[in-house]
Amino acid sequence: MPIDWSQFAKQIAPYQKFILTSHIRPDADALGSELGMAGVLRALGKHVRIVNGQSTPPNLKFLDPAGEIKAIGVDVTAEQLADADALIVLDTSAWAQLGPMSDVIRTTKAKKFVVDHHLSEDDLGAESFKDTSSEATGRLITDAAAALGVKLTPEIATPLFAALATDTGWYRFLSTTGGTYRAAAALVEAGAVPGQIYKQLYEQDTLGRIHLIGRVLERAEAEKNGKLIHTYVQLPDFSACGAQPTDTEDVINMTLQVAGTEVAVIAVEQAGGAVKFSFRSRPAANGGQLDCRLLAEQFGGGGHKAAAGATLREPLMAARSKVLEAVRAAMG
């Protein structure tokens, strides 16, 4: 269902001091949506702070040149956020994805809102403004700006373009519509420069990331007559390659480049004993498609039909075996 932005405007009108937050391991849609919403709210005369459960990944810091996105427990304390009278959660509706910010959200006296496009959700005790048909939360914020009469600036348009482009796979995913291109056009006309954004996102690799990608792709295995492809990252791989945990971003999409692949899975071992799984699927030759969201929800995760994720707290190989068994069962 499309969001009634006039109702959103009415509900936020009484509040002046806003905190914006999103999920841990923030991607371009999370960060871009936060920065875009911050610009919209400031245009409406609001005071805004952006605080996430984890720091911004190095490869995405270009979206926030002023460094206004903070991390709880690193740059700011929960006590310093106590004066907020409104809090907006963007690009997630799940407690598990909020990390250290979940404690702030549970205890805050501020009025809570959610703006999101994911199907998976928990009860965050918030007023929810969701459109699960939307291709990106960044698209929702772009629409909000138009509906609320906020003029897009380059500072608003640039992170929103990054959000929209990345969550649609640079406009190649099935979620892309004519409306996607119209929204992108509005952002470009407002000052977003696609070539510069693409360069920052995809042409700033380190040698460590290249080495890590090579190692992970070398481990890739195919099953189900090539319809399933899976690989994994061990914690020591990062130091061995001189890479960072954020360097696994988009590696799973590289496995989908293998002809005949319908489902891809990557397991990434995390510090602290957890294993993060990412799932991707694309339409099969018979027209069907594995629902990654339903698969991820079996393990406490969530996401979209074509892209989802979950985290298991057990050893890598045991977790990988359990998840792959579920994937095979889901594929039939």
Buried (B, 14 or more C-beta within 10 A) or exposed (E): EEBEBEEBBEBBEEBBBBBBBBBBBBBBBBBBBBBBBBBBBBBBEBBBBBBBBBBBBEBBBBBBEEEEBBBBBEEBEBEEBEEBBBBBBBBBBBBBBBBBBBBBBEEBEBBBBBBBBBBBBBEBEBBBBBBEEBBBBBBBBBBBBBBBEBEBEEBBBBBBBBBBBBBBBBBEBEBBBEEBEEBBEBBEEBBBEBEEBBEBBEEEEBEBBBBBBEBBBEEBEBBBEEBBBBBBBBBEBBEEBBBBBBBBBBBBBBBBEEEEBBBBBBBBBBEEEBBBBBBBBBEBEEEEBBBBBBBBBBBBBBBBBBBBBBBBEEEBEEBBEBBBEBBEEBBE
